[in-house]
Amino acid sequence: MTLVVQSAVSLRAYNTFGVDVAARYWAEASDDAQVRQALDAARDRQVPLLVLGGGSNLLLTANVEALVLRMASRGIRVVADDGQRVEIEAEAGEPWHGFVLWTLQQGFAGLENLSLIPGTVGASPVQNIGAYGVELKDCFLGLTALDRRSGEIREFDLQDCAFAYRDSRFKRESGRWIILRVRFALERNASLHLDYGPVHQRLAEQGIEAPSASDVSRAICAIRSEKLPDPAVLGNAGSFFKNPLVPAELAQRLQQQHVDLVAYPQADGQVKLAAGWLIEKAGWKGFRDGDAGVHRLQALVLVNYGHATGQQLLGLAQRIQADIAERFGVSLEIEPNVL
Ligand SMILES: Cc1cc2nc3c(=O)[nH]c(=O)nc-3n(C[C@H](O)[C@H](O)[C@H](O)COP(=O)(O)OP(=O)(O)OC[C@H]3O[C@@H](n4cnc5c(N)ncnc54)[C@H](O)[C@@H]3O)c2cc1C
C-alpha cells in the first residue's frame, strides 16, 4: 500500500501530555515498505523524519518541522517453543500493554511486572522500560531495526543494545535506528518478582498465596491505576525525572540531614536516590502554575491540566531541577525525550 502523507496535522491526540503542536507532515506506517517510503518522502520534502509510537515519553515544545511517522505495524507470533521456553516476536506498532496481556493469556510469564506501561512494543527498548523490579532487558532476545544512514536492516542481540537504567543504544544514537520488531524470551513457569514495592502486600491482602503471572499483572495494574494519573484524563508522561545516581559520600551527608531519605546502594558503590522523594521534600508536590503542575499524589509526575504548552512544562521542570540542585546538591535528569 502506498504511504499517505498529510500536512499540518495536530499532534495533540498523539502525545500523552496532550500538548497542542502541529506536525509539518504526518504519516502512519503499517509495514517495512511504508517505513522506507516515509524515509523517501521526508528526503523529497527536505525535512527530518521523527518516529513516533504512542507519544507517552515525549515533551513537544514547538511545532515539529519534520515528517512525523507513527508506527502502526501489527502482529505477534511465536517463533520458537520447546514446551517451557518460548520466543515471541511482536511488530513495533503493537500497543505494549495489549501485547503483555496477550502473552499472559497464552500462559507465558516474564512481562507481568511491566503491565500497563503506555506506548508501543517498538519504543520499549529505547529507554529499556522498567517497573516493579523488572526491566525490558530481562526478557529481551533481540530486535530488527532499519539503519537510516545506510538503509540496511540490522539484527541486534542483548549485548548490541547496551541497555542500562532507562537507557539504551537507541536512546543514545537517537534518530539513527527505526525499530521494526522486537523478540522476547518468556517462560511457561517463570519465577515471579514480587519483592518490589507493594506487590507482595497487595496479593496477600487479596488472599492470593501462590500467585500466577496474571495475578501479578492484575495487582500491578490496580496499584498503578491508584498511583498514576491516566493520560486520557490528565496529560502526563509518567515519571518526568530519572532517579539520580549519586556518590556514596553525598548520600551519607543527605542521610544525616534527612533520616527518611529514600536511597538504594548500587553494586558500583554509587547510591540511587528516589527523585520523587527529593521533589516532594522540596515542597513541589501538588504545585500548579497555570495549566502546568506537579501531580498532587505523585511528585515525580508533571501534569498538563489542559492547555499547558511544552515550553511551560519544560520551564516548570527546569525550576524543579534548579531547586533540587540548590537544596540537595543533586542534579535531576529529565526522562522523556524533549523535542
Ligand atoms: C502514565 C505513564 C506511565 C509510565 N510508566 C512507565 C514505567 O513504569 N516505566 C517506564 O519505563 N516508562 C514509563 N512510561 C514512559 C513510556 O510509557 C515508555 O517510555 C514507553 O516505552 C514509550 O513508548 P511510546 O510508544 O509512547 O514512545 P514515544 O513517546 O512515541 O517515543 C519515545 C521515543 O522513542 C522513539 N521511538 C518510538 N518508537 C520507535 C521505534 N519504533 N523505533 C525507534 N525509535 C522509536 C521516539 O522517536 C522517541 O524518541 C510511562 C508513561 C506514562 C504516560
The ligand as an ORCA input file, in Angstrom:
! r2SCAN-3c Opt
* xyz 0 1
  C       1.196      7.188     32.770
  C       2.548      6.750     32.284
  C       3.250      5.778     32.982
  C       4.513      5.371     32.538
  N       5.166      4.395     33.240
  C       6.379      3.977     32.842
  C       7.066      2.957     33.576
  O       6.582      2.428     34.568
  N       8.296      2.580     33.130
  C       8.860      3.121     32.013
  O       9.984      2.709     31.667
  N       8.226      4.071     31.291
  C       7.013      4.512     31.678
  N       6.361      5.494     30.966
  C       7.010      6.087     29.780
  C       6.571      5.457     28.419
  O       5.356      4.810     28.548
  C       7.609      4.473     27.885
  O       8.858      5.091     27.739
  C       7.178      3.889     26.526
  O       8.065      2.859     26.132
  C       7.131      4.938     25.419
  O       6.519      4.333     24.290
  P       5.870      5.185     23.133
  O       5.490      4.229     22.059
  O       4.786      6.035     23.680
  O       7.120      6.061     22.688
  P       7.093      7.564     22.129
  O       6.826      8.503     23.257
  O       6.242      7.662     20.926
  O       8.620      7.709     21.697
  C       9.632      7.740     22.680
  C      10.999      7.802     21.961
  O      11.226      6.591     21.264
  C      11.374      6.830     19.860
  N      10.688      5.728     19.182
  C       9.395      5.371     19.286
  N       9.148      4.285     18.530
  C      10.317      3.955     17.932
  C      10.703      2.930     17.015
  N       9.844      2.011     16.555
  N      11.999      2.916     16.589
  C      12.898      3.835     17.037
  N      12.587      4.827     17.894
  C      11.303      4.874     18.343
  C      10.745      8.191     19.597
  O      11.312      8.819     18.473
  C      11.057      8.913     20.901
  O      12.376      9.409     20.877
  C       5.090      5.932     31.373
  C       4.372      6.913     30.658
  C       3.118      7.324     31.112
  C       2.356      8.343     30.331
*
